[in-house]
């Protein structure tokens, strides 16, 4: 059975790779919200997190847009009808919090993850699927199985591509193009 990477496993990645993992996982996890929640509300935390992972120079001003993006998602959660939809929305807020944690970590030299940031990285480990504790995966839900396998593949690609670290490292910007991920998936997996 494939499992999601743990918080400790994610901490071996560069900070940008952690943000990339959270963004890709939340993008997949947000699928149940498409067509129900406005696209701009769904896309805002994804764009912020992808930006933190992919831009060469991190812009501190983005710190203002992160809580705003997350709060719009939280506001939309009140109208969501099913627990799966609410957990899918939670995936988006988790991704936003991971991007905030990354920005906070790089403020110090060398980069350091404060305790609250480590907690956010732990949340990223479950941003992959809008199913609490892999319950649907254990029950054989095909969609959950696909989402969890894809998240695990992303982790393996990021680990191979950006290396395993014991120290907190910002790392290189990450390409979010489908072509980049397809090439690596066929090479590493």
N, C-alpha and C positions, 0 to 999 in steps of 0.2 A: 504494500500500500504506500503510495506517495504521500508525503507529509509536507506541510509548509515549512520553510526554514525557521528556525528558532531565533529569538532576539540575539542570542550569543553568536549564532552563525551570521546574522546580518551585520553585526558589529565587526566582523572580519573584513567587510567590504570597505571601499572608500566612502566618504560621506556622499559624494555625488552618486555613486552606485546605489547606496541605500535609498536616496531620493528617487532614482530611476526605478528601482524595484517597487517602491510605494506608489509611484505615479502609474506604472503599467498595471499593477495589481488593482489599484482603485479604478482605473479606466475599465478593466474587465468587470470588476465588482459592481460598477455603476450601471451595467446593462439593464437590470430590471427597472431602472428609473427613466430610461429613454422613452420619450413620447408621453411621459407622465409629469415630469418636472422639466421646467424650461431649460433648454440647452445651455444658455449662458450661466445658469446657476450650477449646472453639472460641470461645465468646462472651466469655470474660474479656478477652483482648487487644483484641477489637473494642470492647467497652464502654468500656474505658479510653481507647482512641484516640478514639472518638466523643465521649467526655466532654471530653477535652482540646480538641477542635474546637468543641464546642457549648455549654459552660458559660460564663457571664459571668465568674465569679471562679474562677481556677485554684487548685486545692487542692494545696499542696505534699505533703500526706500521701499523695496518689495515687502518688507516686514509689516507695513501698514495694510497692504492688500491681502495678506494671508488671513488675518482674523476676520476681515470683511467677507472674504470668499467663504470661509468656514461658517460664519454666522448666517449667511444667506442659505446655506445648505441646512443648517439646524432649523431655521425658520420654516423651510419647505417640509422638513420631517414631520411637523405637526399634522400636515394634511395627508400623509401617506397612510394607506389603509392596512397594509400587511406588515408583519414583523420582518419579512425578507426585504421589503422595500426600505424600511427604516434602517436595517443593518447595512443595506447597500449605500444609503446616504451616509452612514457612519464611516464607511470605507473612504469616502471623499474627505470627510473632516480629518480622518487619521492621516491621509496623505498630506493635507495642508499642515498639520501639526509636525509631521516629519520634516517638511521644508523649513519650518520655523526653527526646529531643533538643529538642523544643519547650519542655518545662518548663525544661530547662537554659538555653535561649536567653533566656527571659523573666526569669531571675533577675538579669540585669544590666540597667542602665539607661543608655543605650537597649539594647534587646535585641540580642544578638550571637550568631551561630552559631559555636561553637568548631569546630575542625577535625574532631573525631570526630562532631559533630552533622551537619556537611556530608556526611560519609560515610553517615550514616543516611538523610539526604534522598536521596542517590544510590540507596540500597537501595530507598527508596519508589518510585523510578521503575520498579522491576521487581517491586513487590509486586502488580502487576496481574494477572499470569497465572502459573499454576504450570507454566510451560513455559520452560526456560532459553533466553535469547537469542532469544526469538520463533521458535524453530525450528519448532514445530508450526504457527504462523501462516504461516510461509514455505512449509510443506508443504500448506497449505490446510485445516488442521483447523478445522471449522466452529465448534466450541466456543471454541477459542482466538481465532478471528477475532472472535467476538461479544464475548468478554471484553476484548480489546484495543481494539475500537471503543468499547465502553462506558467504559473507562478514559480513552481520549482525549477522549470527550465530556465526562466529568466534569471533566477538566483545562480544557477550553475554557469550560465553564460557570463554573467557579471563577475563571478569569482574567477573564471578562467581568463577573461579579458583584462580585468583590472587588478588581479592578484589578491592574495590573502594577506591581511595586515594585522599586527598586534597593537600598533599605535593608531591614533585617530589621524586619518589622512584625508585631505579634501579630494585629491585625485583629479583626473582629467575630465573635461566635459564629455557627455555621453550623447551619442547620436540616437534620435528617436525615430529615424526613418524605418519603415517596414523592411526595406532592403537590407539595412545593417543587421537587424535582428534575424532575418531569414538566413542570411549568409552564415552567421554565427551558429544558428540553430542546426544548420546542416553540417557545419564543421565540428562542433563540440558534442552534439547529441546523437 
